[in-house]
Every structure is written in C-alpha cells, then in structure tokens.
C-alpha cells in the first residue's frame, strides 16, 4: 500500500470520533425515549468523547503536514 491510501493518524481519529459521536447521540436519544437515565448518560458521555476525539484528529492533521 502507498501512503496515499493509508489513513493518517489524524484522519483515523476524526473518523473514530465521528463514529463515537453518532453512536453516543443514538444511545442518548434511545435513553431519553425509553426513560432510561443510565443509557442517556452513557450516550452523552460517548458523544462528548467522540467530539473530543475528532478535535484531537484535527490537531494531529495540522502537525502531520
């Protein structure tokens, strides 16, 4: 594989962060709809960690160039 097809560390963090952000939002919404505060809190925490992970990926991409 060439480096152009291999995702960079920053890109990987951005993608993983987005996945966690979406999963967390879904969990949070399901927890809210089913009146399950534990699931809602778990979803909120995962969503926030996804946002942070995306930001870390953004920062890494700046320094990779």
PDB file of N, CA, C and O in Angstrom:
ATOM      1  N   UNK A   1       0.821  -1.182   0.000  1.00  0.00           N
ATOM      2  CA  UNK A   1       0.000   0.000   0.000  1.00  0.00           C
ATOM      3  C   UNK A   1       0.864   1.244   0.000  1.00  0.00           C
ATOM      4  O   UNK A   1       1.937   1.279   0.603  1.00  0.00           O
ATOM      5  N   UNK A   2       0.388   2.240  -0.672  1.00  0.00           N
ATOM      6  CA  UNK A   2       1.101   3.503  -0.677  1.00  0.00           C
ATOM      7  C   UNK A   2       0.576   4.389   0.430  1.00  0.00           C
ATOM      8  O   UNK A   2      -0.496   4.150   0.985  1.00  0.00           O
ATOM      9  N   UNK A   3       1.337   5.402   0.739  1.00  0.00           N
ATOM     10  CA  UNK A   3       0.915   6.298   1.825  1.00  0.00           C
ATOM     11  C   UNK A   3      -0.344   7.076   1.471  1.00  0.00           C
ATOM     12  O   UNK A   3      -1.032   7.562   2.369  1.00  0.00           O
ATOM     13  N   UNK A   4      -0.663   7.207   0.188  1.00  0.00           N
ATOM     14  CA  UNK A   4      -1.863   7.950  -0.191  1.00  0.00           C
ATOM     15  C   UNK A   4      -3.138   7.164   0.114  1.00  0.00           C
ATOM     16  O   UNK A   4      -4.211   7.757   0.222  1.00  0.00           O
ATOM     17  N   UNK A   5      -3.039   5.837   0.255  1.00  0.00           N
ATOM     18  CA  UNK A   5      -4.221   5.044   0.583  1.00  0.00           C
ATOM     19  C   UNK A   5      -4.282   4.682   2.057  1.00  0.00           C
ATOM     20  O   UNK A   5      -5.294   4.159   2.523  1.00  0.00           O
ATOM     21  N   UNK A   6      -3.221   4.949   2.792  1.00  0.00           N
ATOM     22  CA  UNK A   6      -3.195   4.661   4.213  1.00  0.00           C
ATOM     23  C   UNK A   6      -3.686   5.889   4.964  1.00  0.00           C
ATOM     24  O   UNK A   6      -3.131   6.976   4.806  1.00  0.00           O
ATOM     25  N   UNK A   7      -4.738   5.723   5.794  1.00  0.00           N
ATOM     26  CA  UNK A   7      -5.224   6.891   6.530  1.00  0.00           C
ATOM     27  C   UNK A   7      -4.193   7.341   7.559  1.00  0.00           C
ATOM     28  O   UNK A   7      -3.523   6.521   8.187  1.00  0.00           O
ATOM     29  N   UNK A   8      -4.080   8.626   7.719  1.00  0.00           N
ATOM     30  CA  UNK A   8      -3.165   9.174   8.717  1.00  0.00           C
ATOM     31  C   UNK A   8      -3.777   9.016  10.098  1.00  0.00           C
ATOM     32  O   UNK A   8      -4.970   8.750  10.242  1.00  0.00           O
ATOM     33  N   UNK A   9      -2.954   9.180  11.088  1.00  0.00           N
ATOM     34  CA  UNK A   9      -3.417   9.072  12.469  1.00  0.00           C
ATOM     35  C   UNK A   9      -4.521  10.086  12.756  1.00  0.00           C
ATOM     36  O   UNK A   9      -5.506   9.773  13.424  1.00  0.00           O
ATOM     37  N   UNK A  10      -4.344  11.300  12.245  1.00  0.00           N
ATOM     38  CA  UNK A  10      -5.348  12.339  12.466  1.00  0.00           C
ATOM     39  C   UNK A  10      -6.668  12.009  11.807  1.00  0.00           C
ATOM     40  O   UNK A  10      -7.732  12.210  12.392  1.00  0.00           O
ATOM     41  N   UNK A  11      -6.599  11.497  10.578  1.00  0.00           N
ATOM     42  CA  UNK A  11      -7.819  11.113   9.866  1.00  0.00           C
ATOM     43  C   UNK A  11      -8.517   9.973  10.595  1.00  0.00           C
ATOM     44  O   UNK A  11      -9.739   9.962  10.736  1.00  0.00           O
ATOM     45  N   UNK A  12      -7.723   9.018  11.052  1.00  0.00           N
ATOM     46  CA  UNK A  12      -8.291   7.887  11.788  1.00  0.00           C
ATOM     47  C   UNK A  12      -9.027   8.374  13.041  1.00  0.00           C
ATOM     48  O   UNK A  12     -10.136   7.924  13.328  1.00  0.00           O
ATOM     49  N   UNK A  13      -8.416   9.279  13.771  1.00  0.00           N
ATOM     50  CA  UNK A  13      -9.049   9.831  14.979  1.00  0.00           C
ATOM     51  C   UNK A  13     -10.334  10.584  14.632  1.00  0.00           C
ATOM     52  O   UNK A  13     -11.321  10.503  15.363  1.00  0.00           O
ATOM     53  N   UNK A  14     -10.318  11.309  13.525  1.00  0.00           N
ATOM     54  CA  UNK A  14     -11.514  12.042  13.111  1.00  0.00           C
ATOM     55  C   UNK A  14     -12.660  11.075  12.802  1.00  0.00           C
ATOM     56  O   UNK A  14     -13.797  11.300  13.218  1.00  0.00           O
ATOM     57  N   UNK A  15     -12.359  10.009  12.077  1.00  0.00           N
ATOM     58  CA  UNK A  15     -13.396   9.040  11.711  1.00  0.00           C
ATOM     59  C   UNK A  15     -13.908   8.319  12.949  1.00  0.00           C
ATOM     60  O   UNK A  15     -15.117   8.196  13.144  1.00  0.00           O
ATOM     61  N   UNK A  16     -12.993   7.844  13.785  1.00  0.00           N
ATOM     62  CA  UNK A  16     -13.399   7.159  15.013  1.00  0.00           C
ATOM     63  C   UNK A  16     -14.215   8.097  15.906  1.00  0.00           C
ATOM     64  O   UNK A  16     -15.201   7.682  16.515  1.00  0.00           O
ATOM     65  N   UNK A  17     -13.804   9.345  15.978  1.00  0.00           N
ATOM     66  CA  UNK A  17     -14.540  10.324  16.783  1.00  0.00           C
ATOM     67  C   UNK A  17     -15.954  10.512  16.280  1.00  0.00           C
ATOM     68  O   UNK A  17     -16.891  10.589  17.074  1.00  0.00           O
ATOM     69  N   UNK A  18     -16.120  10.586  14.974  1.00  0.00           N
ATOM     70  CA  UNK A  18     -17.458  10.760  14.390  1.00  0.00           C
ATOM     71  C   UNK A  18     -18.321   9.540  14.679  1.00  0.00           C
ATOM     72  O   UNK A  18     -19.505   9.677  14.986  1.00  0.00           O
ATOM     73  N   UNK A  19     -17.737   8.346  14.582  1.00  0.00           N
ATOM     74  CA  UNK A  19     -18.484   7.120  14.882  1.00  0.00           C
ATOM     75  C   UNK A  19     -18.969   7.140  16.334  1.00  0.00           C
ATOM     76  O   UNK A  19     -20.132   6.845  16.610  1.00  0.00           O
ATOM     77  N   UNK A  20     -18.074   7.489  17.255  1.00  0.00           N
ATOM     78  CA  UNK A  20     -18.465   7.538  18.674  1.00  0.00           C
ATOM     79  C   UNK A  20     -19.494   8.642  18.923  1.00  0.00           C
ATOM     80  O   UNK A  20     -20.406   8.479  19.734  1.00  0.00           O
ATOM     81  N   UNK A  21     -19.343   9.744  18.231  1.00  0.00           N
ATOM     82  CA  UNK A  21     -20.296  10.849  18.391  1.00  0.00           C
ATOM     83  C   UNK A  21     -21.702  10.413  17.964  1.00  0.00           C
ATOM     84  O   UNK A  21     -22.678  10.685  18.663  1.00  0.00           O
ATOM     85  N   UNK A  22     -21.798   9.744  16.828  1.00  0.00           N
ATOM     86  CA  UNK A  22     -23.106   9.297  16.328  1.00  0.00           C
ATOM     87  C   UNK A  22     -23.678   8.207  17.219  1.00  0.00           C
ATOM     88  O   UNK A  22     -24.857   8.251  17.572  1.00  0.00           O
ATOM     89  N   UNK A  23     -22.851   7.221  17.592  1.00  0.00           N
ATOM     90  CA  UNK A  23     -23.330   6.158  18.482  1.00  0.00           C
ATOM     91  C   UNK A  23     -23.836   6.731  19.799  1.00  0.00           C
ATOM     92  O   UNK A  23     -24.873   6.312  20.313  1.00  0.00           O
ATOM     93  N   UNK A  24     -23.093   7.693  20.338  1.00  0.00           N
ATOM     94  CA  UNK A  24     -23.489   8.313  21.596  1.00  0.00           C
ATOM     95  C   UNK A  24     -24.798   9.064  21.479  1.00  0.00           C
ATOM     96  O   UNK A  24     -25.643   9.000  22.372  1.00  0.00           O
ATOM     97  N   UNK A  25     -24.966   9.779  20.372  1.00  0.00           N
ATOM     98  CA  UNK A  25     -26.211  10.526  20.166  1.00  0.00           C
ATOM     99  C   UNK A  25     -27.402   9.582  20.070  1.00  0.00           C
ATOM    100  O   UNK A  25     -28.479   9.869  20.593  1.00  0.00           O
ATOM    101  N   UNK A  26     -27.198   8.450  19.394  1.00  0.00           N
ATOM    102  CA  UNK A  26     -28.286   7.463  19.266  1.00  0.00           C
ATOM    103  C   UNK A  26     -28.621   6.885  20.634  1.00  0.00           C
ATOM    104  O   UNK A  26     -29.793   6.793  21.000  1.00  0.00           O
ATOM    105  N   UNK A  27     -27.591   6.491  21.399  1.00  0.00           N
ATOM    106  CA  UNK A  27     -27.822   5.949  22.742  1.00  0.00           C
ATOM    107  C   UNK A  27     -28.540   6.970  23.619  1.00  0.00           C
ATOM    108  O   UNK A  27     -29.462   6.638  24.364  1.00  0.00           O
ATOM    109  N   UNK A  28     -28.097   8.210  23.514  1.00  0.00           N
ATOM    110  CA  UNK A  28     -28.690   9.273  24.327  1.00  0.00           C
ATOM    111  C   UNK A  28     -30.170   9.430  23.992  1.00  0.00           C
ATOM    112  O   UNK A  28     -31.004   9.553  24.889  1.00  0.00           O
ATOM    113  N   UNK A  29     -30.491   9.426  22.710  1.00  0.00           N
ATOM    114  CA  UNK A  29     -31.878   9.590  22.282  1.00  0.00           C
ATOM    115  C   UNK A  29     -32.722   8.392  22.714  1.00  0.00           C
ATOM    116  O   UNK A  29     -33.845   8.564  23.188  1.00  0.00           O
ATOM    117  N   UNK A  30     -32.189   7.183  22.554  1.00  0.00           N
ATOM    118  CA  UNK A  30     -32.925   5.981  22.971  1.00  0.00           C
ATOM    119  C   UNK A  30     -33.152   6.011  24.476  1.00  0.00           C
ATOM    120  O   UNK A  30     -34.238   5.675  24.950  1.00  0.00           O
ATOM    121  N   UNK A  31     -32.127   6.412  25.229  1.00  0.00           N
ATOM    122  CA  UNK A  31     -32.272   6.518  26.680  1.00  0.00           C
ATOM    123  C   UNK A  31     -33.337   7.521  27.072  1.00  0.00           C
ATOM    124  O   UNK A  31     -34.075   7.307  28.034  1.00  0.00           O
ATOM    125  N   UNK A  32     -33.419   8.611  26.333  1.00  0.00           N
ATOM    126  CA  UNK A  32     -34.423   9.633  26.614  1.00  0.00           C
ATOM    127  C   UNK A  32     -35.829   9.112  26.308  1.00  0.00           C
ATOM    128  O   UNK A  32     -36.755   9.280  27.102  1.00  0.00           O
ATOM    129  N   UNK A  33     -35.969   8.476  25.140  1.00  0.00           N
ATOM    130  CA  UNK A  33     -37.283   7.973  24.714  1.00  0.00           C
ATOM    131  C   UNK A  33     -37.777   6.858  25.631  1.00  0.00           C
ATOM    132  O   UNK A  33     -38.969   6.779  25.930  1.00  0.00           O
ATOM    133  N   UNK A  34     -36.856   5.991  26.078  1.00  0.00           N
ATOM    134  CA  UNK A  34     -37.251   4.859  26.925  1.00  0.00           C
ATOM    135  C   UNK A  34     -37.208   5.190  28.407  1.00  0.00           C
ATOM    136  O   UNK A  34     -37.410   4.322  29.256  1.00  0.00           O
ATOM    137  N   UNK A  35     -36.942   6.453  28.706  1.00  0.00           N
ATOM    138  CA  UNK A  35     -36.857   6.912  30.099  1.00  0.00           C
ATOM    139  C   UNK A  35     -35.830   6.097  30.882  1.00  0.00           C
ATOM    140  O   UNK A  35     -36.089   5.643  31.996  1.00  0.00           O
ATOM    141  N   UNK A  36     -34.649   5.923  30.265  1.00  0.00           N
ATOM    142  CA  UNK A  36     -33.553   5.184  30.877  1.00  0.00           C
ATOM    143  C   UNK A  36     -32.391   6.162  31.094  1.00  0.00           C
ATOM    144  O   UNK A  36     -31.572   6.359  30.197  1.00  0.00           O
ATOM    145  N   UNK A  37     -32.319   6.769  32.278  1.00  0.00           N
ATOM    146  CA  UNK A  37     -31.300   7.788  32.510  1.00  0.00           C
ATOM    147  C   UNK A  37     -29.871   7.254  32.404  1.00  0.00           C
ATOM    148  O   UNK A  37     -28.969   7.989  32.000  1.00  0.00           O
ATOM    149  N   UNK A  38     -29.654   5.993  32.758  1.00  0.00           N
ATOM    150  CA  UNK A  38     -28.312   5.422  32.665  1.00  0.00           C
ATOM    151  C   UNK A  38     -27.854   5.379  31.213  1.00  0.00           C
ATOM    152  O   UNK A  38     -26.724   5.762  30.908  1.00  0.00           O
ATOM    153  N   UNK A  39     -28.723   4.916  30.313  1.00  0.00           N
ATOM    154  CA  UNK A  39     -28.385   4.845  28.892  1.00  0.00           C
ATOM    155  C   UNK A  39     -28.231   6.244  28.303  1.00  0.00           C
ATOM    156  O   UNK A  39     -27.364   6.481  27.462  1.00  0.00           O
ATOM    157  N   UNK A  40     -29.067   7.156  28.746  1.00  0.00           N
ATOM    158  CA  UNK A  40     -28.983   8.539  28.274  1.00  0.00           C
ATOM    159  C   UNK A  40     -27.642   9.169  28.680  1.00  0.00           C
ATOM    160  O   UNK A  40     -26.997   9.835  27.870  1.00  0.00           O
ATOM    161  N   UNK A  41     -27.230   8.957  29.927  1.00  0.00           N
ATOM    162  CA  UNK A  41     -25.950   9.482  30.405  1.00  0.00           C
ATOM    163  C   UNK A  41     -24.776   8.820  29.687  1.00  0.00           C
ATOM    164  O   UNK A  41     -23.803   9.484  29.329  1.00  0.00           O
ATOM    165  N   UNK A  42     -24.875   7.513  29.481  1.00  0.00           N
ATOM    166  CA  UNK A  42     -23.831   6.781  28.771  1.00  0.00           C
ATOM    167  C   UNK A  42     -23.684   7.319  27.337  1.00  0.00           C
ATOM    168  O   UNK A  42     -22.574   7.502  26.838  1.00  0.00           O
ATOM    169  N   UNK A  43     -24.810   7.562  26.705  1.00  0.00           N
ATOM    170  CA  UNK A  43     -24.787   8.113  25.356  1.00  0.00           C
ATOM    171  C   UNK A  43     -24.189   9.503  25.312  1.00  0.00           C
ATOM    172  O   UNK A  43     -23.424   9.829  24.404  1.00  0.00           O
ATOM    173  N   UNK A  44     -24.535  10.320  26.288  1.00  0.00           N
ATOM    174  CA  UNK A  44     -23.984  11.681  26.337  1.00  0.00           C
ATOM    175  C   UNK A  44     -22.469  11.635  26.509  1.00  0.00           C
ATOM    176  O   UNK A  44     -21.741  12.389  25.864  1.00  0.00           O
ATOM    177  N   UNK A  45     -22.005  10.755  27.375  1.00  0.00           N
ATOM    178  CA  UNK A  45     -20.563  10.634  27.605  1.00  0.00           C
ATOM    179  C   UNK A  45     -19.850  10.157  26.337  1.00  0.00           C
ATOM    180  O   UNK A  45     -18.787  10.674  25.996  1.00  0.00           O
ATOM    181  N   UNK A  46     -20.422   9.184  25.645  1.00  0.00           N
ATOM    182  CA  UNK A  46     -19.794   8.682  24.420  1.00  0.00           C
ATOM    183  C   UNK A  46     -19.801   9.745  23.320  1.00  0.00           C
ATOM    184  O   UNK A  46     -18.840   9.869  22.560  1.00  0.00           O
ATOM    185  N   UNK A  47     -20.883  10.501  23.242  1.00  0.00           N
ATOM    186  CA  UNK A  47     -20.972  11.563  22.242  1.00  0.00           C
ATOM    187  C   UNK A  47     -19.906  12.623  22.490  1.00  0.00           C
ATOM    188  O   UNK A  47     -19.235  13.070  21.560  1.00  0.00           O
ATOM    189  N   UNK A  48     -19.755  13.017  23.738  1.00  0.00           N
ATOM    190  CA  UNK A  48     -18.759  14.028  24.082  1.00  0.00           C
ATOM    191  C   UNK A  48     -17.345  13.509  23.827  1.00  0.00           C
ATOM    192  O   UNK A  48     -16.495  14.247  23.328  1.00  0.00           O
ATOM    193  N   UNK A  49     -17.089  12.249  24.164  1.00  0.00           N
ATOM    194  CA  UNK A  49     -15.752  11.706  23.902  1.00  0.00           C
ATOM    195  C   UNK A  49     -15.483  11.641  22.399  1.00  0.00           C
ATOM    196  O   UNK A  49     -14.342  11.798  21.964  1.00  0.00           O
ATOM    197  N   UNK A  50     -16.527  11.412  21.610  1.00  0.00           N
ATOM    198  CA  UNK A  50     -16.370  11.429  20.158  1.00  0.00           C
ATOM    199  C   UNK A  50     -16.013  12.804  19.642  1.00  0.00           C
ATOM    200  O   UNK A  50     -15.183  12.938  18.743  1.00  0.00           O
ATOM    201  N   UNK A  51     -16.632  13.822  20.202  1.00  0.00           N
ATOM    202  CA  UNK A  51     -16.324  15.205  19.801  1.00  0.00           C
ATOM    203  C   UNK A  51     -14.862  15.520  20.129  1.00  0.00           C
ATOM    204  O   UNK A  51     -14.152  16.121  19.323  1.00  0.00           O
ATOM    205  N   UNK A  52     -14.429  15.111  21.308  1.00  0.00           N
ATOM    206  CA  UNK A  52     -13.042  15.357  21.717  1.00  0.00           C
ATOM    207  C   UNK A  52     -12.081  14.599  20.799  1.00  0.00           C
ATOM    208  O   UNK A  52     -11.059  15.144  20.381  1.00  0.00           O
ATOM    209  N   UNK A  53     -12.408  13.354  20.490  1.00  0.00           N
ATOM    210  CA  UNK A  53     -11.549  12.550  19.619  1.00  0.00           C
ATOM    211  C   UNK A  53     -11.432  13.173  18.225  1.00  0.00           C
ATOM    212  O   UNK A  53     -10.358  13.155  17.622  1.00  0.00           O
ATOM    213  N   UNK A  54     -12.540  13.725  17.714  1.00  0.00           N
ATOM    214  CA  UNK A  54     -12.487  14.415  16.425  1.00  0.00           C
ATOM    215  C   UNK A  54     -11.557  15.626  16.493  1.00  0.00           C
ATOM    216  O   UNK A  54     -10.788  15.871  15.564  1.00  0.00           O
ATOM    217  N   UNK A  55     -11.624  16.370  17.569  1.00  0.00           N
ATOM    218  CA  UNK A  55     -10.757  17.547  17.732  1.00  0.00           C
ATOM    219  C   UNK A  55      -9.291  17.135  17.811  1.00  0.00           C
ATOM    220  O   UNK A  55      -8.426  17.819  17.263  1.00  0.00           O
ATOM    221  N   UNK A  56      -9.006  16.031  18.483  1.00  0.00           N
ATOM    222  CA  UNK A  56      -7.636  15.521  18.547  1.00  0.00           C
ATOM    223  C   UNK A  56      -7.156  15.184  17.135  1.00  0.00           C
ATOM    224  O   UNK A  56      -6.015  15.474  16.775  1.00  0.00           O
ATOM    225  N   UNK A  57      -8.031  14.572  16.341  1.00  0.00           N
ATOM    226  CA  UNK A  57      -7.686  14.267  14.956  1.00  0.00           C
ATOM    227  C   UNK A  57      -7.405  15.520  14.165  1.00  0.00           C
ATOM    228  O   UNK A  57      -6.476  15.547  13.357  1.00  0.00           O
ATOM    229  N   UNK A  58      -8.195  16.564  14.382  1.00  0.00           N
ATOM    230  CA  UNK A  58      -7.955  17.846  13.710  1.00  0.00           C
ATOM    231  C   UNK A  58      -6.574  18.388  14.042  1.00  0.00           C
ATOM    232  O   UNK A  58      -5.844  18.835  13.157  1.00  0.00           O
ATOM    233  N   UNK A  59      -6.223  18.346  15.312  1.00  0.00           N
ATOM    234  CA  UNK A  59      -4.928  18.859  15.766  1.00  0.00           C
ATOM    235  C   UNK A  59      -3.790  18.026  15.170  1.00  0.00           C
ATOM    236  O   UNK A  59      -2.792  18.579  14.710  1.00  0.00           O
ATOM    237  N   UNK A  60      -3.939  16.705  15.176  1.00  0.00           N
ATOM    238  CA  UNK A  60      -2.901  15.835  14.626  1.00  0.00           C
ATOM    239  C   UNK A  60      -2.699  16.121  13.129  1.00  0.00           C
ATOM    240  O   UNK A  60      -1.570  16.128  12.639  1.00  0.00           O
ATOM    241  N   UNK A  61      -3.788  16.353  12.424  1.00  0.00           N
ATOM    242  CA  UNK A  61      -3.665  16.628  10.988  1.00  0.00           C
ATOM    243  C   UNK A  61      -2.872  17.906  10.727  1.00  0.00           C
ATOM    244  O   UNK A  61      -2.146  17.991   9.736  1.00  0.00           O
ATOM    245  N   UNK A  62      -3.001  18.882  11.590  1.00  0.00           N
ATOM    246  CA  UNK A  62      -2.263  20.135  11.428  1.00  0.00           C
ATOM    247  C   UNK A  62      -0.758  19.866  11.536  1.00  0.00           C
ATOM    248  O   UNK A  62       0.034  20.421  10.775  1.00  0.00           O
ATOM    249  N   UNK A  63      -0.375  19.016  12.481  1.00  0.00           N
ATOM    250  CA  UNK A  63       1.048  18.745  12.709  1.00  0.00           C
ATOM    251  C   UNK A  63       1.616  17.698  11.765  1.00  0.00           C
ATOM    252  O   UNK A  63       2.836  17.562  11.669  1.00  0.00           O
ATOM    253  N   UNK A  64       0.768  16.955  11.067  1.00  0.00           N
ATOM    254  CA  UNK A  64       1.250  15.941  10.126  1.00  0.00           C
ATOM    255  C   UNK A  64       1.716  16.553   8.815  1.00  0.00           C
ATOM    256  O   UNK A  64       2.472  15.928   8.071  1.00  0.00           O
ATOM    257  N   UNK A  65       1.282  17.741   8.531  1.00  0.00           N
ATOM    258  CA  UNK A  65       1.605  18.365   7.238  1.00  0.00           C
ATOM    259  C   UNK A  65       3.010  18.897   7.203  1.00  0.00           C
ATOM    260  O   UNK A  65       3.436  19.449   6.189  1.00  0.00           O
TER     261      UNK A  65
END
